[in-house]
Amino acid sequence: MCRSIKVLRRPEQAATPDEVSQAALQFVRKISGYNKPSKVNQEAFEKAVREIAEASLRLLEQVTR
C-alpha cells in the first residue's frame, strides 16, 4: 500500500517537513479514495493530512534517537 511514499527515516539526512506532508497527503488520498476531495469533505481531508504529518514527525524524532 502507498508504494509511492518514500522511506523518510534516513540516517544521512532528516526528512523535511514538506516531505512528511507530501507522504501524509499520499496516505490520506489512498485511504480515502479521493485524489481531491469535494468541498464538503475538504476540511476533514486537510485535518487528516495535518494530523498524520504531525504524528509522522513525532515518530521520526523518536526512532532516530
N, CA, C and O atoms as CSV, one atom per row, in Angstrom:
chain,resi,resn,atom,element,x,y,z
A,1,MET,N,N,0.830,-1.183,0.000
A,1,MET,CA,C,0.000,0.000,0.000
A,1,MET,C,C,0.874,1.246,0.000
A,1,MET,O,O,1.912,1.265,0.662
A,2,CYS,N,N,0.489,2.255,-0.706
A,2,CYS,CA,C,1.188,3.542,-0.770
A,2,CYS,C,C,2.645,3.361,-1.181
A,2,CYS,O,O,3.542,3.924,-0.553
A,3,ARG,N,N,2.877,2.599,-2.205
A,3,ARG,CA,C,4.244,2.329,-2.640
A,3,ARG,C,C,4.978,3.563,-3.115
A,3,ARG,O,O,6.208,3.569,-3.168
A,4,SER,N,N,4.241,4.614,-3.464
A,4,SER,CA,C,4.907,5.828,-3.936
A,4,SER,C,C,5.461,6.671,-2.786
A,4,SER,O,O,6.183,7.639,-3.027
A,5,ILE,N,N,5.141,6.326,-1.565
A,5,ILE,CA,C,5.670,7.070,-0.422
A,5,ILE,C,C,7.093,6.588,-0.142
A,5,ILE,O,O,7.336,5.393,0.025
A,6,LYS,N,N,8.027,7.541,-0.095
A,6,LYS,CA,C,9.424,7.208,0.134
A,6,LYS,C,C,9.673,6.958,1.623
A,6,LYS,O,O,8.952,7.459,2.485
A,7,VAL,N,N,10.712,6.171,1.899
A,7,VAL,CA,C,11.165,5.992,3.279
A,7,VAL,C,C,11.749,7.318,3.728
A,7,VAL,O,O,12.621,7.874,3.060
A,8,LEU,N,N,11.278,7.823,4.848
A,8,LEU,CA,C,11.725,9.132,5.322
A,8,LEU,C,C,12.712,9.044,6.476
A,8,LEU,O,O,13.289,10.058,6.867
A,9,ARG,N,N,12.917,7.862,7.023
A,9,ARG,CA,C,13.904,7.700,8.099
A,9,ARG,C,C,15.233,7.366,7.433
A,9,ARG,O,O,15.506,6.222,7.067
A,10,ARG,N,N,16.045,8.403,7.292
A,10,ARG,CA,C,17.338,8.257,6.629
A,10,ARG,C,C,18.433,8.723,7.580
A,10,ARG,O,O,18.366,9.842,8.090
A,11,PRO,N,N,19.435,7.893,7.827
A,11,PRO,CA,C,20.488,8.287,8.762
A,11,PRO,C,C,21.310,9.484,8.283
A,11,PRO,O,O,21.797,10.267,9.100
A,12,GLU,N,N,21.464,9.628,6.986
A,12,GLU,CA,C,22.317,10.699,6.471
A,12,GLU,C,C,21.632,12.058,6.383
A,12,GLU,O,O,22.300,13.089,6.297
A,13,GLN,N,N,20.307,12.060,6.406
A,13,GLN,CA,C,19.591,13.336,6.235
A,13,GLN,C,C,18.186,13.208,6.820
A,13,GLN,O,O,17.454,12.269,6.505
A,14,ALA,N,N,17.828,14.147,7.661
A,14,ALA,CA,C,16.482,14.147,8.248
A,14,ALA,C,C,15.455,14.515,7.183
A,14,ALA,O,O,15.745,15.281,6.264
A,15,ALA,N,N,14.272,13.968,7.313
A,15,ALA,CA,C,13.174,14.300,6.403
A,15,ALA,C,C,12.754,15.747,6.620
A,15,ALA,O,O,12.730,16.238,7.749
A,16,THR,N,N,12.431,16.406,5.547
A,16,THR,CA,C,11.956,17.788,5.655
A,16,THR,C,C,10.466,17.776,5.981
A,16,THR,O,O,9.778,16.797,5.690
A,17,PRO,N,N,9.965,18.844,6.578
A,17,PRO,CA,C,8.526,18.922,6.835
A,17,PRO,C,C,7.697,18.765,5.554
A,17,PRO,O,O,6.610,18.189,5.581
A,18,ASP,N,N,8.215,19.279,4.435
A,18,ASP,CA,C,7.494,19.142,3.167
A,18,ASP,C,C,7.415,17.673,2.731
A,18,ASP,O,O,6.375,17.229,2.246
A,19,GLU,N,N,8.497,16.926,2.900
A,19,GLU,CA,C,8.483,15.500,2.546
A,19,GLU,C,C,7.464,14.751,3.398
A,19,GLU,O,O,6.721,13.907,2.897
A,20,VAL,N,N,7.439,15.065,4.679
A,20,VAL,CA,C,6.500,14.407,5.582
A,20,VAL,C,C,5.065,14.772,5.211
A,20,VAL,O,O,4.183,13.913,5.217
A,21,SER,N,N,4.832,16.025,4.893
A,21,SER,CA,C,3.498,16.472,4.494
A,21,SER,C,C,3.046,15.793,3.205
A,21,SER,O,O,1.890,15.386,3.090
A,22,GLN,N,N,3.948,15.671,2.241
A,22,GLN,CA,C,3.604,15.011,0.981
A,22,GLN,C,C,3.293,13.525,1.196
A,22,GLN,O,O,2.388,12.982,0.564
A,23,ALA,N,N,4.037,12.878,2.079
A,23,ALA,CA,C,3.764,11.472,2.392
A,23,ALA,C,C,2.406,11.337,3.078
A,23,ALA,O,O,1.650,10.410,2.785
A,24,ALA,N,N,2.097,12.255,3.985
A,24,ALA,CA,C,0.799,12.234,4.669
A,24,ALA,C,C,-0.334,12.441,3.670
A,24,ALA,O,O,-1.372,11.785,3.760
A,25,LEU,N,N,-0.137,13.347,2.722
A,25,LEU,CA,C,-1.148,13.586,1.692
A,25,LEU,C,C,-1.379,12.332,0.855
A,25,LEU,O,O,-2.525,11.974,0.580
A,26,GLN,N,N,-0.310,11.667,0.451
A,26,GLN,CA,C,-0.455,10.433,-0.326
A,26,GLN,C,C,-1.201,9.363,0.472
A,26,GLN,O,O,-2.044,8.649,-0.072
A,27,PHE,N,N,-0.889,9.260,1.749
A,27,PHE,CA,C,-1.546,8.279,2.611
A,27,PHE,C,C,-3.045,8.563,2.710
A,27,PHE,O,O,-3.864,7.654,2.572
A,28,VAL,N,N,-3.398,9.820,2.946
A,28,VAL,CA,C,-4.814,10.188,3.070
A,28,VAL,C,C,-5.539,9.972,1.746
A,28,VAL,O,O,-6.684,9.519,1.735
A,29,ARG,N,N,-4.896,10.286,0.651
A,29,ARG,CA,C,-5.505,10.026,-0.660
A,29,ARG,C,C,-5.801,8.549,-0.841
A,29,ARG,O,O,-6.875,8.174,-1.312
A,30,LYS,N,N,-4.841,7.710,-0.463
A,30,LYS,CA,C,-5.002,6.270,-0.622
A,30,LYS,C,C,-6.119,5.752,0.281
A,30,LYS,O,O,-6.972,4.987,-0.169
A,31,ILE,N,N,-6.122,6.156,1.535
A,31,ILE,CA,C,-7.114,5.685,2.500
A,31,ILE,C,C,-8.515,6.151,2.130
A,31,ILE,O,O,-9.470,5.377,2.192
A,32,SER,N,N,-8.636,7.428,1.742
A,32,SER,CA,C,-9.961,7.998,1.479
A,32,SER,C,C,-10.498,7.651,0.101
A,32,SER,O,O,-11.709,7.646,-0.119
A,33,GLY,N,N,-9.597,7.363,-0.822
A,33,GLY,CA,C,-10.029,7.118,-2.184
A,33,GLY,C,C,-10.245,8.401,-2.976
A,33,GLY,O,O,-10.719,8.360,-4.112
A,34,TYR,N,N,-9.900,9.541,-2.381
A,34,TYR,CA,C,-10.038,10.836,-3.049
A,34,TYR,C,C,-8.667,11.371,-3.438
A,34,TYR,O,O,-7.759,11.437,-2.609
A,35,ASN,N,N,-8.525,11.748,-4.692
A,35,ASN,CA,C,-7.325,12.475,-5.082
A,35,ASN,C,C,-7.491,13.939,-4.694
A,35,ASN,O,O,-6.555,14.590,-4.228
A,36,LYS,N,N,-8.696,14.432,-4.897
A,36,LYS,CA,C,-9.063,15.778,-4.473
A,36,LYS,C,C,-10.482,15.686,-3.911
A,36,LYS,O,O,-11.417,15.398,-4.657
A,37,PRO,N,N,-10.657,15.925,-2.615
A,37,PRO,CA,C,-11.985,15.772,-2.015
A,37,PRO,C,C,-12.959,16.862,-2.452
A,37,PRO,O,O,-12.552,17.929,-2.915
A,38,SER,N,N,-14.225,16.582,-2.301
A,38,SER,CA,C,-15.251,17.587,-2.574
A,38,SER,C,C,-15.168,18.676,-1.505
A,38,SER,O,O,-14.515,18.505,-0.475
A,39,LYS,N,N,-15.834,19.791,-1.764
A,39,LYS,CA,C,-15.816,20.902,-0.797
A,39,LYS,C,C,-16.334,20.465,0.560
A,39,LYS,O,O,-15.822,20.908,1.588
A,40,VAL,N,N,-17.333,19.610,0.581
A,40,VAL,CA,C,-17.913,19.179,1.851
A,40,VAL,C,C,-16.927,18.316,2.660
A,40,VAL,O,O,-17.010,18.266,3.887
A,41,ASN,N,N,-16.006,17.646,1.977
A,41,ASN,CA,C,-15.033,16.786,2.658
A,41,ASN,C,C,-13.664,17.435,2.814
A,41,ASN,O,O,-12.777,16.850,3.436
A,42,GLN,N,N,-13.477,18.615,2.271
A,42,GLN,CA,C,-12.167,19.259,2.254
A,42,GLN,C,C,-11.582,19.464,3.652
A,42,GLN,O,O,-10.405,19.174,3.870
A,43,GLU,N,N,-12.365,19.948,4.584
A,43,GLU,CA,C,-11.863,20.213,5.934
A,43,GLU,C,C,-11.389,18.932,6.618
A,43,GLU,O,O,-10.316,18.908,7.220
A,44,ALA,N,N,-12.183,17.876,6.526
A,44,ALA,CA,C,-11.797,16.598,7.141
A,44,ALA,C,C,-10.531,16.043,6.489
A,44,ALA,O,O,-9.657,15.512,7.174
A,45,PHE,N,N,-10.436,16.165,5.181
A,45,PHE,CA,C,-9.285,15.693,4.429
A,45,PHE,C,C,-8.014,16.428,4.877
A,45,PHE,O,O,-7.002,15.796,5.179
A,46,GLU,N,N,-8.073,17.750,4.918
A,46,GLU,CA,C,-6.922,18.550,5.316
A,46,GLU,C,C,-6.525,18.307,6.766
A,46,GLU,O,O,-5.339,18.285,7.094
A,47,LYS,N,N,-7.509,18.126,7.624
A,47,LYS,CA,C,-7.231,17.838,9.036
A,47,LYS,C,C,-6.509,16.501,9.171
A,47,LYS,O,O,-5.567,16.379,9.955
A,48,ALA,N,N,-6.938,15.513,8.422
A,48,ALA,CA,C,-6.291,14.199,8.466
A,48,ALA,C,C,-4.842,14.300,7.992
A,48,ALA,O,O,-3.950,13.694,8.585
A,49,VAL,N,N,-4.609,15.059,6.934
A,49,VAL,CA,C,-3.238,15.233,6.437
A,49,VAL,C,C,-2.370,15.883,7.518
A,49,VAL,O,O,-1.252,15.430,7.766
A,50,ARG,N,N,-2.870,16.930,8.154
A,50,ARG,CA,C,-2.101,17.611,9.223
A,50,ARG,C,C,-1.801,16.660,10.376
A,50,ARG,O,O,-0.666,16.590,10.847
A,51,GLU,N,N,-2.814,15.930,10.828
A,51,GLU,CA,C,-2.631,15.033,11.973
A,51,GLU,C,C,-1.651,13.908,11.656
A,51,GLU,O,O,-0.833,13.545,12.501
A,52,ILE,N,N,-1.723,13.363,10.471
A,52,ILE,CA,C,-0.805,12.286,10.094
A,52,ILE,C,C,0.611,12.822,9.946
A,52,ILE,O,O,1.566,12.156,10.346
A,53,ALA,N,N,0.762,14.010,9.381
A,53,ALA,CA,C,2.095,14.615,9.267
A,53,ALA,C,C,2.687,14.865,10.655
A,53,ALA,O,O,3.863,14.582,10.884
A,54,GLU,N,N,1.890,15.389,11.576
A,54,GLU,CA,C,2.371,15.635,12.932
A,54,GLU,C,C,2.783,14.336,13.622
A,54,GLU,O,O,3.836,14.275,14.257
A,55,ALA,N,N,1.968,13.316,13.501
A,55,ALA,CA,C,2.290,12.022,14.112
A,55,ALA,C,C,3.546,11.427,13.472
A,55,ALA,O,O,4.367,10.818,14.158
A,56,SER,N,N,3.690,11.603,12.179
A,56,SER,CA,C,4.865,11.077,11.477
A,56,SER,C,C,6.132,11.793,11.926
A,56,SER,O,O,7.164,11.153,12.124
A,57,LEU,N,N,6.067,13.099,12.087
A,57,LEU,CA,C,7.236,13.840,12.571
A,57,LEU,C,C,7.630,13.402,13.974
A,57,LEU,O,O,8.815,13.254,14.274
A,58,ARG,N,N,6.633,13.193,14.837
A,58,ARG,CA,C,6.923,12.703,16.199
A,58,ARG,C,C,7.598,11.342,16.135
A,58,ARG,O,O,8.568,11.095,16.851
A,59,LEU,N,N,7.095,10.460,15.285
A,59,LEU,CA,C,7.690,9.136,15.150
A,59,LEU,C,C,9.132,9.236,14.678
A,59,LEU,O,O,10.020,8.603,15.250
A,60,LEU,N,N,9.369,10.026,13.638
A,60,LEU,CA,C,10.727,10.158,13.120
A,60,LEU,C,C,11.678,10.736,14.150
A,60,LEU,O,O,12.835,10.321,14.214
A,61,GLU,N,N,11.225,11.679,14.955
A,61,GLU,CA,C,12.057,12.240,16.011
A,61,GLU,C,C,12.413,11.189,17.053
A,61,GLU,O,O,13.536,11.171,17.557
A,62,GLN,N,N,11.476,10.324,17.375
A,62,GLN,CA,C,11.699,9.331,18.428
A,62,GLN,C,C,12.532,8.144,17.966
A,62,GLN,O,O,13.348,7.641,18.737
A,63,VAL,N,N,12.353,7.682,16.737
A,63,VAL,CA,C,13.066,6.493,16.296
A,63,VAL,C,C,14.488,6.793,15.823
A,63,VAL,O,O,15.272,5.862,15.643
A,64,THR,N,N,14.838,8.032,15.622
A,64,THR,CA,C,16.190,8.345,15.168
A,64,THR,C,C,17.118,8.700,16.327
A,64,THR,O,O,18.291,9.000,16.105
A,65,ARG,N,N,16.623,8.671,17.531
A,65,ARG,CA,C,17.460,9.000,18.692
A,65,ARG,C,C,18.415,7.884,18.999
A,65,ARG,O,O,19.198,7.984,19.943
